[in-house]
């Protein structure tokens, strides 16, 4: 059952979700803002659909297997630590009627509500996740250390599958694209990727051959020799505001050309 959500604001948006009887949401521990008193808040280390969630249910039902559940939970927490995600999730469940709970992203920006129908999942940058319905399965997708380092976007995405509501956020304005509308592939700054559906493939490619032109791009262009590529036919979410570390890297990359920009006075 789809959760009713209302987005407020323009540049720094927040989202309020109405939880009806039988509905539960889980959220990143840093994204919660406020709730009505009839919505219970519980902090858990497990996520829906994961091995830890299954093991914990089996342990409660059979009265044994707690060591297996603990090991599965520790593994999931370790994976989330690598992704930069909060170690625990907050779960919200209403009692005695409908209740409200509100969330917001890390950066001033926009949010998007995505409805999964059970056929196609979504990959999201770790800081993009705000909250999801309990029927949505959460996992960590390791795209490869070398691939992530080349793209400067980390090497881990979160993966959401199943059916239900997922809420994601990005910095600044969010742009929705489909690579199929641009010849099947687009090249993207690594820090601009928010999320993409499973029908789109993430990769990294070099910007041309190694020559004087590409070396200038690497030294002064702010994006290095490699760009993230998104290929396929499906929805992609990009953000206009890069995360802070990408902005700092771009400033450092551009600092090498500061003398030529500032003239003689800039060298004093």
FENUR-V591739 format. One record per residue. N is the residue number from 1. RES is the residue in one small letter. OMEGA is omega in whole degrees, -180 to 180 (999 if undefined). Layout:
# FENUR-V591739
[[N & RES & OMEGA] [N & RES & OMEGA]]
This chain:
# FENUR-V591739
[[1 & x & -177] [2 & x & 178] [3 & x & 179] [4 & x & -177] [5 & x & 177] [6 & x & -180] [7 & x & 180] [8 & x & -180] [9 & x & -180] [10 & x & -179] [11 & x & 178] [12 & x & -173] [13 & x & 170] [14 & x & -177] [15 & x & 177] [16 & x & -177] [17 & x & 176] [18 & x & 178] [19 & x & 178] [20 & x & -179] [21 & x & 180] [22 & x & 180] [23 & x & 178] [24 & x & 176] [25 & x & 170] [26 & x & -173] [27 & x & 169] [28 & x & -173] [29 & x & -178] [30 & x & -171] [31 & x & -179] [32 & x & 179] [33 & x & 178] [34 & x & 180] [35 & x & 172] [36 & x & -171] [37 & x & -179] [38 & x & 177] [39 & x & -179] [40 & x & 178] [41 & x & 179] [42 & x & 179] [43 & x & -179] [44 & x & 175] [45 & x & -178] [46 & x & 178] [47 & x & -177] [48 & x & 177] [49 & x & -179] [50 & x & -180] [51 & x & 180] [52 & x & 179] [53 & x & 179] [54 & x & -179] [55 & x & 179] [56 & x & 178] [57 & x & 180] [58 & x & 180] [59 & x & 179] [60 & x & -177] [61 & x & -176] [62 & x & -178] [63 & x & 178] [64 & x & 179] [65 & x & -178] [66 & x & 178] [67 & x & 178] [68 & x & 179] [69 & x & 180] [70 & x & 179] [71 & x & 179] [72 & x & 178] [73 & x & 179] [74 & x & 179] [75 & x & 179] [76 & x & 179] [77 & x & 178] [78 & x & 179] [79 & x & 180] [80 & x & 177] [81 & x & 178] [82 & x & -177] [83 & x & -176] [84 & x & 179] [85 & x & 176] [86 & x & -176] [87 & x & 180] [88 & x & 175] [89 & x & 175] [90 & x & -179] [91 & x & -176] [92 & x & -179] [93 & x & -179] [94 & x & 176] [95 & x & 177] [96 & x & 180] [97 & x & -179] [98 & x & 178] [99 & x & -178] [100 & x & 173] [101 & x & -173] [102 & x & -178] [103 & x & 174] [104 & x & -179] [105 & x & 180] [106 & x & -176] [107 & x & 170] [108 & x & -176] [109 & x & -175] [110 & x & 177] [111 & x & 177] [112 & x & 176] [113 & x & -179] [114 & x & 179] [115 & x & 177] [116 & x & -178] [117 & x & 179] [118 & x & -178] [119 & x & -177] [120 & x & 177] [121 & x & 180] [122 & x & 169] [123 & x & -179] [124 & x & 173] [125 & x & -167] [126 & x & -178] [127 & x & -178] [128 & x & -174] [129 & x & 175] [130 & x & -178] [131 & x & 179] [132 & x & 175] [133 & x & -176] [134 & x & 179] [135 & x & 180] [136 & x & 180] [137 & x & -177] [138 & x & 176] [139 & x & 177] [140 & x & 179] [141 & x & 178] [142 & x & -178] [143 & x & 179] [144 & x & -177] [145 & x & -178] [146 & x & 180] [147 & x & -178] [148 & x & 179] [149 & x & 179] [150 & x & -178] [151 & x & -177] [152 & x & -178] [153 & x & -174] [154 & x & -176] [155 & x & -177] [156 & x & 171] [157 & x & 172] [158 & x & -175] [159 & x & -178] [160 & x & 180] [161 & x & -180] [162 & x & -179] [163 & x & 177] [164 & x & -174] [165 & x & 173] [166 & x & 179] [167 & x & 180] [168 & x & -179] [169 & x & 176] [170 & x & -179] [171 & x & -179] [172 & x & 179] [173 & x & 177] [174 & x & -180] [175 & x & 179] [176 & x & -179] [177 & x & 170] [178 & x & -179] [179 & x & -180] [180 & x & 179] [181 & x & -177] [182 & x & 177] [183 & x & 176] [184 & x & -179] [185 & x & 173] [186 & x & 176] [187 & x & -169] [188 & x & 169] [189 & x & -176] [190 & x & -178] [191 & x & -179] [192 & x & -176] [193 & x & 174] [194 & x & -177] [195 & x & 175] [196 & x & -178] [197 & x & -173] [198 & x & 179] [199 & x & 177] [200 & x & -179] [201 & x & 178] [202 & x & 176] [203 & x & 180] [204 & x & 177] [205 & x & -180] [206 & x & 179] [207 & x & 178] [208 & x & 179] [209 & x & 178] [210 & x & 177] [211 & x & -176] [212 & x & -178] [213 & x & -179] [214 & x & 176] [215 & x & 175] [216 & x & 178] [217 & x & -180] [218 & x & -175] [219 & x & -171] [220 & x & -174] [221 & x & 177] [222 & x & -178] [223 & x & 180] [224 & x & -179] [225 & x & -174] [226 & x & 174] [227 & x & 173] [228 & x & 177] [229 & x & 178] [230 & x & -172] [231 & x & 176] [232 & x & -178] [233 & x & -179] [234 & x & -174] [235 & x & 178] [236 & x & 176] [237 & x & 177] [238 & x & 179] [239 & x & -180] [240 & x & -180] [241 & x & 178] [242 & x & 175] [243 & x & -170] [244 & x & -177] [245 & x & 178] [246 & x & 178] [247 & x & 179] [248 & x & 178] [249 & x & 180] [250 & x & 177] [251 & x & 179] [252 & x & 178] [253 & x & -177] [254 & x & -176] [255 & x & 180] [256 & x & 180] [257 & x & -174] [258 & x & -180] [259 & x & -179] [260 & x & 180] [261 & x & -173] [262 & x & -179] [263 & x & -176] [264 & x & -178] [265 & x & 180] [266 & x & -179] [267 & x & -179] [268 & x & 999]]
